[in-house]
Amino acid sequence: MIAINVDVVSDVMCPWCYVGKRRLETALADLPDHVQVDVHWRPFQLDSTLPKEGKDRQLYLSEKFGGTDRAREFYGTIAEAGRAENIPFDFDAIAVSPNTLDAHRLIRWSAMEAPGVQDRLVEALFRAYFVQGKHIGDNAVLLEAAEEAGMDRAVAETLLQGDADRTEVETEIETARKMGVTGVPCFILDNKYAVMGAQPAEVLANAIREVASQANSSS
């Protein structure tokens, strides 16, 4: 058995990260049985300047793209990629562009739970935002996702009300930037190799196979 770590640097307000998650899942399903992959979700913020309450989505898009037409063109390409990955993006349902720092705190805590909890939480947050149009900077939405993923809601609520791990998450984001991560998703394989962007599943699978082959040769 060859164990490979995959750290996914991602932001849950990034639609390409949702597409990348689906493509990673397809890649993992295509790997040989003797390659075991442990996936860890790492924080990144596309826009750390957003307030806790978020910003009106239309205003945010207007400021970011200089108009709704350019935004519609940008998200049309992503929607097409989503359909290929069975992601029913509903960008029109999104009313608020969120600050995702608290979502990343929650994702960090979920890593200490049972296997599979972190992945379920990330999936729940992506779905809440991109399919259901929920405000994933809001504590009530975060707690709903935490409970759905199998976390203790009361514990998560207590932690969210304070500043637990806020500095640690911010430091991890800054470390990713210093490592050269300027966009997400970024897949870091065994702390040695990086695959940037929502690459096709076969690209991810081939990269993991190569890392596994090298690990096997050096063992």
VMD Tcl script that draws the C-alpha trace (Angstrom):
set ca {
  {0.00 0.00 0.00}
  {1.34 3.44 -0.98}
  {-0.05 6.40 0.98}
  {-0.17 9.81 -0.70}
  {-1.24 13.08 0.92}
  {-3.16 15.59 -1.16}
  {-3.62 19.05 0.32}
  {-6.28 21.03 -1.52}
  {-5.80 24.76 -1.11}
  {-9.27 26.10 -1.74}
  {-11.88 28.73 -0.98}
  {-15.53 27.73 -0.59}
  {-16.63 30.86 -2.48}
  {-14.56 29.75 -5.50}
  {-16.68 27.97 -8.13}
  {-13.65 26.45 -9.81}
  {-12.77 24.85 -6.47}
  {-16.14 23.05 -6.52}
  {-15.40 21.85 -10.05}
  {-11.92 20.84 -8.89}
  {-13.40 18.81 -6.03}
  {-15.51 16.80 -8.47}
  {-12.55 16.22 -10.76}
  {-10.41 15.10 -7.84}
  {-13.11 12.62 -6.82}
  {-13.12 11.21 -10.36}
  {-9.34 10.99 -10.33}
  {-9.28 9.15 -7.00}
  {-11.80 6.61 -8.28}
  {-9.47 5.88 -11.20}
  {-6.41 5.07 -9.08}
  {-5.19 1.50 -8.49}
  {-6.22 -0.10 -5.21}
  {-2.69 -0.05 -3.77}
  {-2.59 3.77 -3.83}
  {-4.28 5.27 -0.78}
  {-4.88 9.02 -0.88}
  {-5.56 11.15 2.18}
  {-7.17 14.45 1.21}
  {-6.91 17.52 3.44}
  {-8.65 20.82 2.73}
  {-6.54 23.92 3.32}
  {-7.73 27.54 3.53}
  {-7.45 30.35 1.03}
  {-9.43 33.56 0.65}
  {-10.16 35.10 -2.72}
  {-11.24 38.27 -0.94}
  {-10.33 38.71 2.71}
  {-11.57 42.32 2.66}
  {-15.23 41.31 2.66}
  {-16.96 42.08 5.98}
  {-18.41 39.37 8.21}
  {-21.91 40.23 6.97}
  {-20.72 39.93 3.36}
  {-21.53 42.25 0.48}
  {-24.48 42.50 -1.87}
  {-23.70 40.07 -4.69}
  {-24.64 42.36 -7.56}
  {-22.57 45.20 -6.13}
  {-19.64 42.85 -5.60}
  {-19.78 41.53 -9.16}
  {-20.10 45.02 -10.56}
  {-16.99 46.11 -8.67}
  {-15.04 42.99 -9.58}
  {-15.92 42.68 -13.26}
  {-16.88 46.23 -14.15}
  {-20.39 45.24 -15.14}
  {-22.91 42.43 -15.08}
  {-22.31 41.45 -18.72}
  {-18.70 40.51 -18.08}
  {-19.71 38.68 -14.90}
  {-22.39 36.75 -16.78}
  {-19.86 35.70 -19.42}
  {-17.36 34.59 -16.75}
  {-19.88 32.54 -14.82}
  {-21.39 31.09 -17.98}
  {-18.12 29.29 -18.64}
  {-18.08 27.93 -15.10}
  {-21.72 26.83 -15.32}
  {-20.85 24.83 -18.43}
  {-17.95 23.15 -16.62}
  {-20.30 22.47 -13.71}
  {-22.82 20.72 -15.90}
  {-20.09 18.38 -17.10}
  {-19.38 17.52 -13.45}
  {-23.06 17.26 -12.41}
  {-22.91 20.49 -10.39}
  {-26.15 22.47 -10.82}
  {-24.68 25.93 -10.24}
  {-27.34 28.55 -9.52}
  {-25.41 31.82 -9.50}
  {-28.61 33.87 -9.68}
  {-29.66 32.49 -6.28}
  {-26.63 33.99 -4.54}
  {-27.59 37.22 -2.78}
  {-24.45 37.80 -0.70}
  {-20.74 37.45 -1.44}
  {-19.37 36.14 1.88}
  {-16.25 36.48 3.95}
  {-15.17 32.83 4.24}
  {-12.78 33.03 7.20}
  {-15.26 31.45 9.62}
  {-16.05 28.74 7.08}
  {-12.33 27.92 6.98}
  {-12.17 27.83 10.76}
  {-14.98 25.29 10.69}
  {-13.22 23.25 8.00}
  {-10.06 23.29 10.13}
  {-11.93 21.89 13.14}
  {-13.61 19.23 11.02}
  {-10.18 17.74 10.25}
  {-10.04 16.57 13.86}
  {-13.30 14.64 13.48}
  {-13.83 11.12 12.11}
  {-12.60 10.30 8.57}
  {-14.91 11.73 5.94}
  {-16.32 14.56 8.06}
  {-14.12 17.25 6.52}
  {-14.99 16.19 2.99}
  {-18.72 16.15 3.81}
  {-18.46 19.61 5.35}
  {-16.67 21.09 2.35}
  {-19.28 19.53 0.07}
  {-22.11 20.90 2.22}
  {-20.62 24.41 2.13}
  {-20.11 24.35 -1.64}
  {-23.65 23.11 -2.16}
  {-25.15 25.63 0.26}
  {-23.50 28.53 -1.54}
  {-23.48 27.56 -5.20}
  {-26.66 25.49 -5.45}
  {-28.89 26.86 -2.69}
  {-27.62 30.45 -2.66}
  {-27.10 30.54 1.11}
  {-24.86 33.02 2.92}
  {-21.95 30.83 4.07}
  {-20.50 33.62 6.17}
  {-23.56 33.46 8.42}
  {-23.14 31.36 11.56}
  {-26.57 29.73 11.24}
  {-25.69 28.43 7.77}
  {-22.28 27.27 8.95}
  {-23.79 25.37 11.86}
  {-26.34 23.75 9.59}
  {-23.51 22.50 7.37}
  {-21.50 21.34 10.39}
  {-24.40 19.31 11.72}
  {-25.06 17.82 8.29}
  {-21.41 16.75 8.06}
  {-21.55 15.02 11.45}
  {-19.96 17.63 13.73}
  {-21.25 18.53 17.17}
  {-23.37 21.62 16.55}
  {-23.10 22.95 20.11}
  {-19.31 22.71 20.14}
  {-19.05 24.36 16.72}
  {-21.37 27.15 17.84}
  {-19.26 27.88 20.92}
  {-16.06 27.97 18.87}
  {-17.54 30.21 16.17}
  {-18.65 32.74 18.76}
  {-15.02 33.26 19.79}
  {-11.73 33.76 17.95}
  {-10.47 30.18 18.15}
  {-7.96 29.42 15.37}
  {-8.62 32.70 13.56}
  {-4.93 33.62 13.61}
  {-3.90 30.09 12.64}
  {-6.15 30.12 9.58}
  {-4.95 33.57 8.53}
  {-1.34 32.42 8.94}
  {-1.96 29.32 6.84}
  {-3.48 31.46 4.08}
  {-0.48 33.77 4.16}
  {1.88 30.78 4.04}
  {0.11 29.50 0.92}
  {0.57 32.90 -0.73}
  {4.27 32.94 0.17}
  {4.59 29.48 -1.39}
  {3.34 30.96 -4.65}
  {-0.33 30.02 -4.49}
  {-2.04 32.92 -6.25}
  {-5.16 31.11 -7.38}
  {-7.22 28.13 -6.35}
  {-7.76 25.25 -6.38}
  {-4.17 24.17 -5.89}
  {-3.48 20.48 -5.28}
  {-0.27 19.84 -3.33}
  {0.91 16.23 -3.59}
  {3.00 14.86 -0.72}
  {4.28 18.37 0.05}
  {6.47 18.14 -3.08}
  {4.47 18.83 -6.21}
  {1.66 21.24 -7.02}
  {-1.07 20.99 -9.62}
  {-2.60 24.40 -10.18}
  {-6.20 24.98 -11.19}
  {-9.24 22.76 -11.72}
  {-7.35 20.41 -14.01}
  {-9.11 17.50 -15.76}
  {-9.45 14.34 -13.70}
  {-6.94 12.45 -15.85}
  {-4.29 15.12 -15.20}
  {-4.80 14.81 -11.44}
  {-4.84 11.01 -11.59}
  {-1.64 10.90 -13.64}
  {0.10 13.30 -11.25}
  {-0.89 11.18 -8.23}
  {0.24 8.00 -10.00}
  {3.62 9.60 -10.73}
  {4.08 10.65 -7.11}
  {3.06 7.17 -5.97}
  {5.52 5.59 -8.38}
  {8.34 7.78 -7.07}
  {7.39 6.98 -3.50}
  {7.41 3.28 -4.30}
  {10.83 3.49 -5.97}
  {12.41 5.28 -3.01}
  {10.95 2.95 -0.38}
}
mol new
graphics top color blue
foreach p $ca { graphics top sphere $p radius 0.5 }
foreach p [lrange $ca 0 end-1] q [lrange $ca 1 end] { graphics top cylinder $p $q radius 0.2 }
display resetview
